[in-house]
């Protein structure tokens, strides 16, 4: 879990200092949206289907909850903050984030924080391919 805590701490140090292209309310909405998507996915895939678990324990812990409430939403804010408006540039950006997210998940598995019991990294890559453009659409929806 140390690796995930260090990444989260690093994000907590970086996020406040990056120039934001979003209003605070947009950051809040994106934050809540990412938490909801992550919690719903984990409830289904972890708790109901048992395809993976976190922190070496099949039960939920305070540490896992803190990570869920902080890490993915901070990555979501970074993603939206630097997202290009032009669609062709977004495609490259989208594929970069799919690759980055898949690689980051691999490092989380390698560190022992995430354990697959029926899930695999290809499923995650497909999930990221789908969810990233949905997050973009959601952001543009809340902006208009």
N, C-alpha and C positions, 0 to 999 in steps of 0.2 A: 504493500500500500504506500510505501514511502515515495515511490516514483510518482504516483498519481497525486499525492499531497504536494510534492515539489512542483509539479506542472501547474497545479491549481494555485499554489502560492506565487509562482512566477507570473501567471495570468493576472492574479490580484494586484501585483505590483505594476504590471504593464498597462492594463486596461485604463486606469484613471488618467494616464499621461498621454495616451494617443489622441491625436486630434479627431474629434467626433464629427461626422457628417450628419448625424441623426440628432433629433431632439430627445430630451430625457424621457418623454412619454413613449417615444418609439422604442428606445432601449428597453424600457420597462415592459412594453407589450411583446417585443421579441423575446426577452428573457422569460417571461411567463409562458409564451408559446413553446419555446424549446423545452422548458421543464415539463410542460404537459405532454408533449410528444414523447419525450424520453420516459416519463413515468408510465404512460399508457403502453408504450412498446415493451418496457420492462415488466409491467404487470402481466401482459399477455405472454411474452416470450420467456421470461424468467419464472414468474410465479405459477402461471397456468400450464405452460408447455414444458418447463424445466430444461430449456435449451442452453442455459448458461447460468452462472452465478458469480457473485462479486466477493472479493476480499477473503477468499478461502472458506467462505461460509454460505450455506444455502439460505440462511436467514438474513433479514435486513438488519443493518447496524447503523448506529449514529454516523459513523465515518462515511458509510456508503451514501446515506441521505445527504450529508454535507457536500460530497462530491457531486451528486446528482443535481443539487440546487445551485452549484457554482460552475463546474468545469464546462459542461456542454453549452450552457447559456453564454458563457464568456466567449467560447469559440463562435457561437451564433452571432454575437455582437460584432466580433472581428470580421466575420464573413460578410455581414450586411454592411458594415461601415466602409469596407474597401471594394464592395461589389460595383463593377462597371454598369452603367445604364444601357450602353449599346449592346444589343443582343449577341452579335458575333464575338465581341470581346468577352461577354458573359460566358459563352460556351467554353472558351479556354479556361476562364476563371472557375467555372463549374467543375470541369474535369480535374483541374488542379486540386480543388477542395475534396473531390471524391478520392483522389490519390492520397492526399494528405490525411484525410479522415481515416481511410483504410489503413494507412501506414501507422498512424497514431494508435488506432485500435490494436494493431499487431504488437506495438510496443507495450501496450497495456496488458495484453495476453502474455507476452514474453516476461513481463515483470511479475506476473503471478496475481495481479489484481483481478483480472477477468479470466474465468475458466469456462471453456466451451464443453458442453455435455451433449451436444446434438446440433449446435450452431457451427458455422464456419465463416471464415473471413470473406468468402465470395458472397455469402448472403448479405453481409454488412456492406460490401461494395455496391451491390444492387440496391439496398436500402438507401445508401447515400446518393446514388444516381437519381432516385425518385424523390427523396425528401428535400434535397437542396433546391431544385427549381420550385418546389411547393413553398419553401420558405421565402424565396424571392417573390413569388406571386402574393403570398400573404403580406409581405412588407409593402408591395405596391398597392395592395388593397387597403391597408390601413392608412396609407399616405393620401388616398383620394377619397 
